[in-house]
Amino acid sequence: MEAGDLDSVVLRTADGWLHAGVPAWLVAVARTWGSSPRPPGSLMAMNARGEVVGSVSGGCIEDDLVHRIRQQAAAQAHALAEGTAPLPEVLRYGISADEAHRFGLPCGGTVELVVEPLRERSRLPELMEACAQRRCVERALHLATGDVLLREAAQGAAPQLDADRFVTCFAPVARLVVIGAGDTAYYACRMALDVGFDIVLCDPRLDEAPAWARGRIAFTRDMPDDVVLALRDDDRTAVLALSHDPKLDDLALIEALRSRAFYVGAIGSRGNSARRRERLQAHFGLQDAELQRLHGPAGLFIGSRTPAEIAVSMVAEVVAAKNGTLGTAF
């Protein structure tokens, strides 16, 4: 699973409850069958006061989980007083048609959850630090003890649940490098933030970050090709060239097309995009295979006319590339 913005909020909130002495639980979707509102790997945290962050069913079964956990809170406190640690449990919703109807699950849908009582050895701070450092980490929860093992992983993988362990993989948050701080970049950055991307906005033509980019967006005046070169080995990075200045866009695109970026796109009309490809091939020696990675004009065709509409099409294309569905039919 990808440690997106919501996952970070869930982990950070749960860790805050834990350190404040409030009993808390982490709930994860382990497996689904049929239609399911939330995919495997989805996270939710809740505490003994009934406060909830995140979702494992889009609201269908959260009320029942809160009720269950409130009932368990007293038992957990007693167990801790006796020196016995509460253990994770596996819950399944939607086994029967009646239960699916009761909890509002789609027809035929079944979801299996792992409910983990949180403790210091849950190792949430280490997990969050690894995600912040853009490392891919496997978290193995031993169901019989509640112990957690963290280790480096080569790449993200689907959650795995067996009789002994629940294993989830946390991949770095997808990152979008935006070159140029114009109107289209404004809308693209806002939308990309909303769907969980980290943003690096690069524009050496400005003395400082525009007002709209301060806060959640990392701004740099470094040359775009240097920025992209520094990130060339990160396959969770996308590059979107929006400056309309070939001196900025072209050099950055060269580095991006030779990097491990999962998406490389550039704004421009079809004519300008064709001339850009000719330029990159004739003057900079890019090969056909490299140029085939370039999305230009960037964005899905939706008849975009305004900067906001153009940004919608571009961010949608980036998300499709991230999810591995670009070019597939619904």
Stockholm file with secondary structure:
# STOCKHOLM 1.0

chainA/1-330         MEAGDLDSVVLRTADGWLHAGVPAWLVAVARTWGSSPRPPGSLMAMNARGEVVGSVSGGCIEDDLVHRIRQQAAAQAHALAEGTAPLPEVLRYGISADEAHRFGLPCGGTVELVVEPLRERSRLPELMEACAQRRCVERALHLATGDVLLREAAQGAAPQLDADRFVTCFAPVARLVVIGAGDTAYYACRMALDVGFDIVLCDPRLDEAPAWARGRIAFTRDMPDDVVLALRDDDRTAVLALSHDPKLDDLALIEALRSRAFYVGAIGSRGNSARRRERLQAHFGLQDAELQRLHGPAGLFIGSRTPAEIAVSMVAEVVAAKNGTLGTAF
#=GR chainA/1-330 SS CBCCHHHHHHHHHHHHHHHTTCCEEEEEEEEEESSCSSCTTCEEEEETTCCEEECSSTTSSHHHHHHHHHHHHHHHHHHHHTTCCCCCEEEEECSSHHHHHHTTCCTTCEEEEEEEECCGGGCHHHHHHHHHTTCCEEEEEETTTCCEEEEECSSCCCCEECSSEEEEEEBCCCEEEEECCSHHHHHHHHHHHHTTCEEEEECTTSSSCCGGGTTTSEEECSCHHHHHHHTTTCTTEEEEECSCCHHHHHHHHHHHHTSCCSEEEECCCHHHHHHHHHHHHHHHCCCHHHHTTEESSCSCCSCCCSHHHHHHHHHHHHHHHHTTCTTCCC
#=GC SS_cons         CBCCHHHHHHHHHHHHHHHTTCCEEEEEEEEEESSCSSCTTCEEEEETTCCEEECSSTTSSHHHHHHHHHHHHHHHHHHHHTTCCCCCEEEEECSSHHHHHHTTCCTTCEEEEEEEECCGGGCHHHHHHHHHTTCCEEEEEETTTCCEEEEECSSCCCCEECSSEEEEEEBCCCEEEEECCSHHHHHHHHHHHHTTCEEEEECTTSSSCCGGGTTTSEEECSCHHHHHHHTTTCTTEEEEECSCCHHHHHHHHHHHHTSCCSEEEECCCHHHHHHHHHHHHHHHCCCHHHHTTEESSCSCCSCCCSHHHHHHHHHHHHHHHHTTCTTCCC
//
